[in-house]
C-alpha cells in the first residue's frame, strides 16, 4: 500500500468512525460528570438521614465503581463496538475471571459482613492482626486504620471479617489496669491508703464500678499492687497517664520506694 492509499484509508476511517468517536468521548465526559453529581447528591442525602459513617463509606465506594463501569460500557456502545463479542468472551472466560477476582470478591463479601455484623464502625479504635488504630474508612475491598503514631494501615476486608478483633470503643466505659511495685519492706497499708486517696480524688475516675486496690503478688524484693479503675472510654489514656504520674509524685513525698519492674 502506497502513501496515497494509506492517507485515503485513514481519511475514510476518520469520516466513518469520527462521529462515533466524538460521541463516545462526549458520553464519557458527560457520564463521569453525572456520576460525580449523583455521588454528591447521594452524600447529601445520606448525611441528612444521619446514615452510619461505615455504611455511607461503603455505599459511596460501591456506587462510584458501578456508575463508572456503566459509563465505560455506554461509551463503548456509542463508539459502535459490538457487545456480543464482549458477552461471549465474558461467558467463556467466566471461570478465569472468577479465579482472578477471588480475593477481590472475598474482600467485597468481607465488607458486607463487616457492615451487617456491625463489629466496628468508622471512628472506633480497634486491634486486629497485630495492628491497632482508629478506623478511618471502610470501602469496597479494604478498611483503613490510623495508628496512634499517625501511620495509615490498610487491611483487606476478608482478613478483618475472619480475624479475632478487639473493639475498644464499642462500650461507653473501660477499665484501666495498673500494677505498681513497692519495696517489700515498705508499709503496705500506708501505700494502699495513698492509692485510695489518689483514685478517689481524680475527677475522671468513675465511682461505679468501685475501684479495686489490692496486693496482687508478693515477689522476692517487692510487693505488687493491682489497681483496677473505671472511666469513660474517651478518658482512658488521660486516666492511665495521670495515675502513673500522681503515684510517683505522692510516693516521693512519702518517701516510699517504688521498684522498677
Secondary structure, 3 states (H helix, E strand, C coil): CCHHHHHHHHHHHHHHHHHHHHHHHHHHHHHHHHHHHHHHHHHHHHHHCCCCHHHHHHHHHHHHHHHHHHHHHHHHHHCCCCHHHHHHHHHHCHHHHHHHCHHHHHHHHHHHHHHHHCCCCCCCEEEECCEEEEEEEECCCEEEEECCCCCEEEEEHHHHHCCCEEECCCCCEEEEEEEEEEECCCCHHHHHHHHHHHHHHCCCECCCCCCEEEEEEECCCEEEEEEEEEEEHHHHHHHHHHHHHHHHHHHHHCCCCECCC
